[in-house]
Amino acid sequence: MATASGPETGSALLRKATGWLAKVFALTPGGLNWPRGVAVLDVALVPLIVFWAIGYEQYLLSALFGLLLTGLADPGGGFGYGSARMAVFGAAGAGLTALAFGIGGESWGWLVLATFLVTLAGGLAIAFGTHRFVAALLLNVWFIVALGLAFNLHHHARITSYTWAQVVSWAGGSALWIVVAGAGWLIRGRRDRPPPVPEIPGDTARRKLTAPMTAFALIRAVAMAGAVALAFGLDLSHGYWLPIATIVAMKPSLEQTALTAAQRLFGAGIGSVAALLLLLLPASEHGRKLFAVDHGLEVVALVLVMHGVVVHSWNYALYTAFIAAAALILVDLPQPSQYGAEGDRVLWTLCGVAIGTFTILLAGLLAKRRSGTPSQSA
């Protein structure tokens, strides 16, 4: 009996694991949205071509994130209402851009403190409604990415980056989306527009912060501050991959389901591996060929973003993978790649995912104490 139970137990665990993976990568019928993805790619090509033309590609990432995140935060509706909300979002993003690039070359303690405060504020923004909470989380992600880019550029001897120019680039990208939204409103005959990403909740009703929600926001802030402390306090090579992987993999809210959390973890891992492989391409290149490969990878990053937008409702794990890969490629392009750096990137990615996993486990304990509320994703 003991001998027979072993294989049965093993096969049962295998079936359970494969069943869970099937849920993680389950595809929602009709979830692909190619028109939305192509529209995002068309608009994103504008800042790409502009920065190629003027030769200041170190500001491209700020412009792209300003454009894309403003689009995600677009509430739709009347243009006056929507543009005002997006302008506030753009101004908040510009402020965080100034903070990130302003302290990117400072002592690591300032980076840890700023990360803790920004992450905590983003988690507590749930009190102002689900839509504002999602907008705050999008800005939180950008702040972490901007810190990594600022640190990278600060230690690059051949590239000069000005904080004010990064802020202008972010604001320009945000303003570009507002212009596109205004054009869409006029084309529709000045009728209310649907939100470009209806999957993002539009609820703006205020809600009371519960003790578990506050505790989870604090845990996330501590986890992100710890990831930044490890990356920059220890001066790890390519250490900024650690907090970026953490923020991408980590469950952003107590209301997210275990399935969505698992999709974020798997997506972060897949996206990081994809970025690692693509960043091997310029590792042995120099001169004009390196220039061409870097430009090609910038286009690849935009295509990855487009696919992320396309599959957002199709499968959340794939969406996370595409966005994570694009962000990591664009952050790491200013620093010449070396084959030896790949081991560092893998290690810090695994550490970041591990921190995200630990946070999710703590969230599971907190979830047992809360009353049932609708799940959400960001």
QUICOR-V224976 format. One record per residue. N is the residue number from 1. RES is the residue in three letters. SS is DSSP state (2 for helix, 1 for strand, 0 for the rest). PHI is phi in degrees with one decimal (NA if undefined). PSI is psi in whole degrees, 0 to 359 (999 if undefined). Layout:
<<N RES SS PHI PSI> <N RES SS PHI PSI>>
This chain:
<<1 MET 0 NA 317> <2 ALA 2 -63.0 322> <3 THR 2 -67.2 322> <4 ALA 2 -72.8 328> <5 SER 2 -70.5 333> <6 GLY 2 -60.6 303> <7 PRO 2 -60.1 323> <8 GLU 2 -63.8 318> <9 THR 2 -65.4 317> <10 GLY 2 -62.8 316> <11 SER 2 -67.5 326> <12 ALA 2 -65.5 318> <13 LEU 2 -65.3 321> <14 LEU 2 -63.8 317> <15 ARG 2 -63.7 321> <16 LYS 2 -65.6 318> <17 ALA 2 -66.0 314> <18 THR 2 -66.3 324> <19 GLY 2 -64.5 321> <20 TRP 2 -67.8 318> <21 LEU 2 -63.8 324> <22 ALA 2 -62.5 324> <23 LYS 2 -69.7 319> <24 VAL 2 -60.8 319> <25 PHE 0 -105.2 19> <26 ALA 0 -65.4 139> <27 LEU 0 -101.8 131> <28 THR 0 -83.1 120> <29 PRO 0 -58.3 135> <30 GLY 0 75.0 11> <31 GLY 0 -81.3 345> <32 LEU 0 -72.3 135> <33 ASN 0 -130.1 80> <34 TRP 2 -65.9 319> <35 PRO 2 -57.7 319> <36 ARG 2 -65.7 319> <37 GLY 2 -65.3 317> <38 VAL 2 -65.3 321> <39 ALA 2 -62.1 318> <40 VAL 2 -64.2 318> <41 LEU 2 -62.8 317> <42 ASP 2 -59.4 315> <43 VAL 2 -71.0 321> <44 ALA 2 -67.6 337> <45 LEU 2 -66.7 337> <46 VAL 2 -62.5 303> <47 PRO 2 -64.0 327> <48 LEU 2 -60.0 311> <49 ILE 2 -67.3 321> <50 VAL 2 -61.0 312> <51 PHE 2 -73.1 330> <52 TRP 2 -62.7 318> <53 ALA 2 -67.5 320> <54 ILE 2 -91.4 350> <55 GLY 0 78.2 26> <56 TYR 0 -121.8 64> <57 GLU 2 -73.5 350> <58 GLN 2 -67.3 348> <59 TYR 2 -101.6 1> <60 LEU 2 -64.2 317> <61 LEU 2 -62.2 320> <62 SER 2 -61.4 316> <63 ALA 2 -65.2 318> <64 LEU 2 -65.6 316> <65 PHE 2 -67.5 322> <66 GLY 2 -59.9 318> <67 LEU 2 -66.2 307> <68 LEU 2 -70.9 318> <69 LEU 2 -71.3 327> <70 THR 2 -65.0 322> <71 GLY 2 -63.4 320> <72 LEU 2 -66.5 324> <73 ALA 2 -83.8 356> <74 ASP 0 -61.4 118> <75 PRO 0 -83.2 353> <76 GLY 0 74.2 202> <77 GLY 1 81.0 203> <78 GLY 0 -65.3 150> <79 PHE 2 -66.5 323> <80 GLY 2 -61.4 314> <81 TYR 2 -64.2 311> <82 GLY 2 -66.7 318> <83 SER 2 -65.8 324> <84 ALA 2 -64.2 317> <85 ARG 2 -65.1 318> <86 MET 2 -69.4 327> <87 ALA 2 -65.3 320> <88 VAL 2 -63.3 317> <89 PHE 2 -61.2 315> <90 GLY 2 -63.0 321> <91 ALA 2 -65.9 319> <92 ALA 2 -63.8 318> <93 GLY 2 -64.7 323> <94 ALA 2 -64.2 321> <95 GLY 2 -63.2 316> <96 LEU 2 -68.1 327> <97 THR 2 -63.1 315> <98 ALA 2 -61.3 319> <99 LEU 2 -65.0 312> <100 ALA 2 -62.0 312> <101 PHE 2 -78.2 338> <102 GLY 2 -71.8 327> <103 ILE 2 -106.3 2> <104 GLY 0 -58.2 332> <105 GLY 0 -104.8 8> <106 GLU 0 -87.5 183> <107 SER 0 -58.6 145> <108 TRP 2 -62.5 337> <109 GLY 2 -61.9 323> <110 TRP 2 -67.0 324> <111 LEU 2 -65.0 319> <112 VAL 2 -64.6 313> <113 LEU 2 -62.1 314> <114 ALA 2 -63.2 319> <115 THR 2 -62.8 317> <116 PHE 2 -60.1 312> <117 LEU 2 -67.8 317> <118 VAL 2 -66.0 317> <119 THR 2 -67.3 319> <120 LEU 2 -64.2 315> <121 ALA 2 -62.2 321> <122 GLY 2 -63.8 320> <123 GLY 2 -68.2 323> <124 LEU 2 -79.1 350> <125 ALA 2 -65.6 351> <126 ILE 2 -59.4 336> <127 ALA 2 -64.4 340> <128 PHE 2 -100.3 14> <129 GLY 0 108.7 156> <130 THR 2 -64.7 320> <131 HIS 2 -65.7 317> <132 ARG 2 -67.6 327> <133 PHE 2 -63.3 315> <134 VAL 2 -63.7 318> <135 ALA 2 -60.6 319> <136 ALA 2 -64.5 323> <137 LEU 2 -68.4 323> <138 LEU 2 -62.3 317> <139 LEU 2 -66.4 326> <140 ASN 2 -62.3 315> <141 VAL 2 -61.1 315> <142 TRP 2 -61.9 320> <143 PHE 2 -59.9 317> <144 ILE 2 -66.8 317> <145 VAL 2 -63.0 318> <146 ALA 2 -64.3 322> <147 LEU 2 -60.2 315> <148 GLY 2 -62.0 317> <149 LEU 2 -66.9 318> <150 ALA 2 -62.2 316> <151 PHE 2 -63.7 318> <152 ASN 2 -61.9 312> <153 LEU 2 -68.1 326> <154 HIS 2 -62.8 327> <155 HIS 0 -97.7 12> <156 HIS 0 -101.4 116> <157 ALA 0 -69.9 333> <158 ARG 0 -97.9 356> <159 ILE 0 -119.4 129> <160 THR 0 -103.4 130> <161 SER 0 -127.1 127> <162 TYR 0 -104.0 135> <163 THR 2 -59.4 316> <164 TRP 2 -62.3 325> <165 ALA 2 -70.9 324> <166 GLN 2 -63.8 319> <167 VAL 2 -63.9 315> <168 VAL 2 -62.4 321> <169 SER 2 -64.2 315> <170 TRP 2 -59.7 311> <171 ALA 2 -62.1 322> <172 GLY 2 -65.0 318> <173 GLY 2 -63.0 317> <174 SER 2 -63.6 316> <175 ALA 2 -64.0 325> <176 LEU 2 -60.6 318> <177 TRP 2 -65.6 321> <178 ILE 2 -61.9 321> <179 VAL 2 -64.0 316> <180 VAL 2 -62.2 318> <181 ALA 2 -62.7 321> <182 GLY 2 -64.4 321> <183 ALA 2 -64.3 320> <184 GLY 2 -63.9 323> <185 TRP 2 -64.7 319> <186 LEU 2 -67.2 318> <187 ILE 2 -62.3 327> <188 ARG 0 -81.0 8> <189 GLY 0 77.8 32> <190 ARG 0 60.8 29> <191 ARG 0 -92.1 161> <192 ASP 0 -58.2 138> <193 ARG 1 -93.7 145> <194 PRO 0 -73.0 153> <195 PRO 0 -62.8 138> <196 PRO 0 -63.0 333> <197 VAL 0 -125.3 83> <198 PRO 0 -65.3 345> <199 GLU 0 -67.8 337> <200 ILE 0 -79.2 125> <201 PRO 0 -58.4 142> <202 GLY 0 -103.7 5> <203 ASP 0 -65.3 127> <204 THR 0 -116.3 11> <205 ALA 0 -70.3 134> <206 ARG 0 -71.9 153> <207 ARG 0 -140.1 158> <208 LYS 0 -82.4 135> <209 LEU 0 -76.2 124> <210 THR 0 -90.4 165> <211 ALA 2 -61.3 315> <212 PRO 2 -62.0 322> <213 MET 2 -65.5 318> <214 THR 2 -65.5 318> <215 ALA 2 -63.8 320> <216 PHE 2 -68.3 321> <217 ALA 2 -60.4 321> <218 LEU 2 -68.3 320> <219 ILE 2 -62.8 317> <220 ARG 2 -61.7 317> <221 ALA 2 -63.9 318> <222 VAL 2 -65.4 318> <223 ALA 2 -62.4 316> <224 MET 2 -68.7 320> <225 ALA 2 -62.8 321> <226 GLY 2 -64.4 319> <227 ALA 2 -63.8 319> <228 VAL 2 -67.9 321> <229 ALA 2 -61.8 317> <230 LEU 2 -64.7 316> <231 ALA 2 -68.2 313> <232 PHE 2 -99.2 330> <233 GLY 2 -67.8 323> <234 LEU 0 -90.6 0> <235 ASP 0 52.0 51> <236 LEU 0 -72.6 141> <237 SER 0 -65.5 123> <238 HIS 0 57.5 30> <239 GLY 0 -65.4 339> <240 TYR 2 -65.4 345> <241 TRP 2 -63.8 331> <242 LEU 2 -64.8 304> <243 PRO 2 -67.3 329> <244 ILE 2 -65.7 315> <245 ALA 2 -63.1 324> <246 THR 2 -65.8 311> <247 ILE 2 -66.8 327> <248 VAL 2 -72.8 320> <249 ALA 2 -81.8 334> <250 MET 0 -76.1 141> <251 LYS 0 -64.0 121> <252 PRO 0 -80.9 340> <253 SER 0 -144.8 157> <254 LEU 0 -68.0 337> <255 GLU 0 -80.3 345> <256 GLN 0 -65.3 142> <257 THR 0 -75.3 163> <258 ALA 2 -62.3 326> <259 LEU 2 -64.3 313> <260 THR 2 -63.7 321> <261 ALA 2 -62.3 317> <262 ALA 2 -64.8 323> <263 GLN 2 -64.4 323> <264 ARG 2 -64.7 318> <265 LEU 2 -63.8 310> <266 PHE 2 -65.0 320> <267 GLY 2 -63.2 318> <268 ALA 2 -62.0 319> <269 GLY 2 -65.7 314> <270 ILE 2 -65.0 317> <271 GLY 2 -63.2 321> <272 SER 2 -66.0 318> <273 VAL 2 -63.0 317> <274 ALA 2 -61.3 317> <275 ALA 2 -64.0 320> <276 LEU 2 -58.6 314> <277 LEU 2 -66.7 319> <278 LEU 2 -68.7 326> <279 LEU 0 -74.6 352> <280 LEU 0 -72.3 337> <281 LEU 0 -59.7 315> <282 PRO 0 -88.0 8> <283 ALA 0 -62.2 326> <284 SER 0 -113.7 15> <285 GLU 0 -98.9 156> <286 HIS 0 -144.9 161> <287 GLY 2 61.6 225> <288 ARG 2 -64.7 325> <289 LYS 2 -68.8 322> <290 LEU 2 -62.5 319> <291 PHE 2 -59.0 315> <292 ALA 2 -66.9 317> <293 VAL 2 -64.5 318> <294 ASP 2 -61.6 319> <295 HIS 2 -64.8 321> <296 GLY 2 -63.1 320> <297 LEU 2 -68.4 329> <298 GLU 2 -64.2 320> <299 VAL 2 -66.3 318> <300 VAL 2 -59.3 319> <301 ALA 2 -61.6 319> <302 LEU 2 -64.5 321> <303 VAL 2 -65.1 322> <304 LEU 2 -63.4 318> <305 VAL 2 -60.5 316> <306 MET 2 -57.7 315> <307 HIS 2 -66.6 326> <308 GLY 2 -60.9 317> <309 VAL 2 -64.5 321> <310 VAL 2 -64.0 317> <311 VAL 2 -95.8 8> <312 HIS 0 -51.2 315> <313 SER 0 -91.7 351> <314 TRP 0 -81.4 312> <315 ASN 0 -159.8 121> <316 TYR 2 -69.5 330> <317 ALA 2 -65.1 316> <318 LEU 2 -66.2 321> <319 TYR 2 -58.5 312> <320 THR 2 -61.6 320> <321 ALA 2 -62.6 313> <322 PHE 2 -62.7 314> <323 ILE 2 -68.0 318> <324 ALA 2 -63.0 316> <325 ALA 2 -61.8 316> <326 ALA 2 -63.1 315> <327 ALA 2 -63.3 315> <328 LEU 2 -66.4 323> <329 ILE 2 -63.9 313> <330 LEU 2 -69.2 327> <331 VAL 2 -69.0 322> <332 ASP 2 -90.5 348> <333 LEU 0 -60.7 322> <334 PRO 0 -62.0 338> <335 GLN 0 -99.7 120> <336 PRO 0 -54.1 132> <337 SER 0 -84.2 148> <338 GLN 0 -133.3 150> <339 TYR 0 -60.6 325> <340 GLY 0 -67.0 339> <341 ALA 2 -73.3 341> <342 GLU 2 -63.5 324> <343 GLY 2 -62.8 319> <344 ASP 2 -62.8 314> <345 ARG 2 -61.5 318> <346 VAL 2 -62.3 313> <347 LEU 2 -61.5 313> <348 TRP 2 -70.6 329> <349 THR 2 -64.1 314> <350 LEU 2 -61.9 321> <351 CYS 2 -64.4 318> <352 GLY 2 -63.8 317> <353 VAL 2 -64.7 324> <354 ALA 2 -63.8 319> <355 ILE 2 -63.8 318> <356 GLY 2 -61.6 320> <357 THR 2 -63.9 316> <358 PHE 2 -61.9 320> <359 THR 2 -64.2 320> <360 ILE 2 -64.2 322> <361 LEU 2 -63.3 319> <362 LEU 2 -64.4 322> <363 ALA 2 -63.1 325> <364 GLY 2 -61.7 322> <365 LEU 2 -66.8 320> <366 LEU 2 -67.5 324> <367 ALA 2 -62.2 332> <368 LYS 0 -67.9 341> <369 ARG 0 -97.6 352> <370 ARG 0 -98.8 161> <371 SER 0 -80.7 157> <372 GLY 0 -66.4 130> <373 THR 0 -135.9 157> <374 PRO 0 -60.2 144> <375 SER 0 -80.0 161> <376 GLN 0 -151.3 161> <377 SER 0 -135.2 155> <378 ALA 0 -134.0 999>>
